Amino acid sequence: MGALDGIRVVDASRILGGPFCGQVLGDHGADVLKIEPPQGDDTRGWGPPFDARGVASYYHGLNRNKRLLTLDLASDAGRDRLLALLADADVLVENFKTGTLERWGLAPDALAQRFPRLVHCRVSGFGADGPLGGLPGYDAALQAMGGIMSVNGEAGGEALRVGLPVVDLVTGLNAALGVMLALHERARSGRGQFIESALYDNALTLLHPHAANWFMDGDTPGRSGNAHPNI
């Protein structure tokens, strides 16, 4: 049994950041129920390669140790089924575009009032407020906006995307960390929390030591190839 044995997670997220969070929780023993729309998670088709059933390796790399349920959450029946599942759940993970759950009557405040012990984890692009609030986010765009591309590549060369979805992955890891902290707090207070792990925030956290250098000397960091920027 893993450390999270007995914790029930409803993973209503798709693509990468949210599913990776759910997978981390499942890897450590949580009972994770992944909810997919009738057409399935988009990443089922992100191949090749594909397995014998036609499901891409990309999907398998983010959704192991999960059970599967297909629900149409855009329908009243689908949302009623979700609410029934949440009555027995410890954690909800979702990454719907900001405003979607609110439009369905499932805003964080409403869920917290109905399920006070629920830990509600949202993965988003930019959070709900501020000048970029509510916008969708994608790893490549956030690598550019967060400054990661500007320090990646050969000195004097073009900015480059990191060859893996590093922003999405770190966002999922920090979401899982937030869930763990909230579960720890719930053991003391008896109440759940709403957690939001935003791609933009996580992209900025990855800028060490470039950001620390800039705050100290004000010099704009650049690309240094395989060389370390400090040592």
N, C-alpha and C positions, 0 to 999 in steps of 0.2 A: 504493500500500500504506500502511496506517495503522501507527501506532506499535506496535500489538499483533499485527501480522501474524505468523502462526505459532503464536499462543497458542490452545489449544483449550479451550473452556468448555462444560461441561454445565450447563445452566440448568434445574433441576428445580423452580423456584419458580413461584408463581402469584399472581394479583391484581396488586399494584403494586410494593412496595418491592424485592423480589427481581427481578422482570422488568425494572424500570427499571435496576437494577444491570447485568443482563445486556445490556440494550440499549446502555448507555453503553460497555461493553466491545466490543460488536459494532460500534458506530459508529466505533470507533478501530481496526478491522481484525481483531479476534479472530474466530475461527470459533466461533460460538455455536450449539449444538444445544439447542433448547428441548424439554423432555420434558413432555408433557401427559397427564393421565389419559384413559381412554377417553371420558369425557363432555366433555373439553376444559376449558380454563381458564375459570373463572367469568365473566371479563370479556368473553368472546365475546358474552354476552347482555346486556351493560350498555349498552343503547341505548334509543331511537334517538339518532343515525342508524345505519343498517346499510348495509353494502355489498351488492353483487348476490348474494353468497353467504350473506347473513344474518349476517355477523360485524360486531360493533359497532366504531365508530370508537375507542372506549375501548381495546379490545384492540390495535388497530393502533398506537395512540400509545405503546405500551409494549413492542412486540415486533418492531420492524423489524430488519433485518439479522440474522435468525436462521433457521436451518433447523429443521424440526419433526419430532419423532418421538413417536408415541403409545405409552405403556407403562402397564401396570397394575402399579405398584410394590407393591401389596398382595399380589401373587402371587409365588411363587418364581421363575417364569420371568422376570417383569419385573425383579426384583431382580438375577437373574443377568445379564440384559442390561445393566443399569446398571453392574454391576461390570466387565463387559467394556469398556464405554465409558470408565470411569474409568481403566482401565489405560493408555489413551493420552491422557488429559486432563491439562491443567494446572490447571484451576479447576473446582470444583463450587460452584454457587450453589443454595441451597435455603431454603425458609421453612416447612418442616413444623412443626406444633406440637411443642413440646419433649417429647421422649420417643418420638416416632413412629419416627425412624430407629433409636433405641436398641432399641425393641421389635422391629425388623426385623433386628437384628444389625449395623446400619450406624452405630454410634455414632462420634463424631469420633475417639476413640482407636483404634477398630478400623480405621477407614479410614486413619488416619495410619500405623498399623503395616503395613497392606497396601500403601499407596501413599505412601511417605515424601516424595515430591516434590509431592504434591497440595496445592493451596491450597483449603481448604474454607471457604466463606463462608456463614454462616447469618444470615438476617434473622429476628428474633423480636420479640415484644411487649415482654417484660420481662426477657429473659435466662432462665437456668435456675435461679438460686438467689435467695435473699432472700425477703422476705414476699410478693412478687408473682410470684416466679419460676415460669415455666411457663404463666402465663396467656396467652390469646390477646390480641392488641391490634388496634385499628382506629383509623384516623386521627382521626376525630371524637372518640372517647373520649380519645385521647392529647392532642389539642389542649386538652381540658378538664382532664385530670389534670396535664398539664405546665405549666399556667398561661397558655397562649397565649390562650385565650378571655377570660381575665380582664383582659387589656390591650388587647383588640380591640373596638372599638365607640365610640360617642359617650360623652363624659363624662356621667355621670348616667344612662346608658342601660343596656340589658341586655348581658351578655356575648354575643359573637358568634363563631361558627365562621368561620375564614378561608375564603374562597370557593374554595379549591383544596386538594388533599390535601398540604399542605406538609410534614407530619411524614413521611408515606410517601416523598415525593420526596427529602427530605434524608437519610432513612435509606438509600435506594438509592444516593444519591451517596456517602455515607460508606462504604457497603459496597464500592463500586467503588474508592474511595480506599484502603481496607484491602487489597483485592486487589492493587492496584498496589504498595503498600508490601511486601506479602508476596512478590510476584514479584521485587521488587528485592532483598530479603533472600535469597531462594532462589538468586539469581545468585551470591551470595557463599558461602552456607552449603551449598547443595545440598538444603536441606530445605524442605518446605512448612510452612504454619501453619494453625491453626484461627482464624477471624475470626468475631466475632459483632457485628452492628449491630442494636441494640435500639431499637424505636420510642420507648420511654420516655426512654432516654438522649438520643436525638436531639431529642426535644421539649424537654428541658431546655437543650440547647445553643443553642436558638433564642431564648432569652430575653434576649439582649443588646439594649439596655443595661440592661434592667430588673433583671436579676439583679446586674449589677455595681453599679448604684445601691443596691440593697437591702443588699448586703454592706458598702457604705461608710457609708450613713446609717440603715439599718434601717427606712426608710419603705416601707410596702407599695405597690407600683406599682398604678396604676389605668388606666382607659380615658381616652384623650385625643383620640379622633377622628382627624382628619388632622394634628393638631399633633404635633411631635416631643417626646418626653418630656424631652429635655435641652436642645435648642437652639432 
